[in-house]
């Protein structure tokens, strides 16, 4: 890469950061730390895909380090000190997210002694990390819900009330230590309430076993974290006055070559891709289609699309009654003049851009899976058996991880798209 090209990319990334106020920076390494909910690698993968597609000029590395059963004292992967020493510190993160609490409360009513162990253990975790990595930016995640909404609580008051008490303390902890905090409980509980009112049976699929969310629940949790980080809701925003043959608005995109007659056509290159959530297109990733009913219900019962996934297109001054929208020759849909005048959110539709983003998400899953094999199936169980051979395998898996990350970032670069709005 030439020096000029390098400086251009560096300045572009800095401009993105400055304009957006987004928490993550170019060359950040993010480690997601937590228990089995983090170990599911769903909310973490959604966050990763969002960052890669919404901020394609940022070079951010992601490491998924959740271990089922973990508490602030550690768990099946070792003590908290072992876990941090092996699964966090070696990656030299600049950003660390921590979500612990579901197991710490022990699934019983609030108990002062148990709660004190949680507080003491959490403080110890922070002290270890601050000593090891003084410049680390920590985001503490308030524990996600135990579902006492779609099913009756198992004891008076319910276990989620215990988690809410833990979450209040985590929020105060963040204030005291000047850290970022994200509420992954309250907004998801509210979505559960709305979902249950719409479809009580399907709503249970948002958190199927009351503890571990399905993809829909994880997408909402990802949204909570992204909002806490100040993520931009805008993919792009375009408004066209067809009668005047001019573009009246173009945010986060470049629009050229506008022509208007019976067909309105233009070329558009957005600076970002939408978050892939379309559930009706067979080209989309299996992880998005799994539990599609609950995912769709979760989206309808939350503000995720409105606050984090806006790719708007509005056309005024049309004289036809109905139009077919094509992008790169593919039919996106048929819309009335009134719908187009009000505006469409293309992020809700099966567009070429959404399919491109879905391919990015598939690479996110592959990359996370490679790291999981490297860590949980090779590094941890085999390191003592043949250190030299294991080290070589780890190096190869790390190289594959980096290759997939490079492919992921390349796949996330927006392409020029040709739009046609044809009178029906």
Buried (B, 14 or more C-beta within 10 A) or exposed (E): EEEEEEEEBBEBBBEBBEEBEBBBBBEBBBBBBBBBBBBBBBBBBBBBBBBBBBBBBBBBBBBBBBBBEBBBBBBEBBEBEEBBBBBBBEBEBBBBBBBBBBBBBBEEBBEEEBBEBBBEBBBBBBEBBEEEBEEBBBBBBBBBBBBBBBBEBEEEEBBBBBBBBBBEBBBEBBEEEEBBBBBBBEBBBBBBBBBBEEBEEBBBBBBBEBBBBBBBBBBBBBBBBBBBBEBBBBBBBBBBBBEEEEBEEBBBBBBEEBEBEEEBBBEBEBBBBBBBBBBEBEEBBEBBBEBBBBBBBBBBBBBBBEEBBBBBBBBBBBEBEBBBBBBBEEEBBEBBBEBBEEBBBBBBBBBBBBBBBBBBBBBBBBBBBBBBBBBBEBBBEBEEEEEEEBEEBBEEBEEBBEEBBEBBBEBBBBEEBBBBBBBE
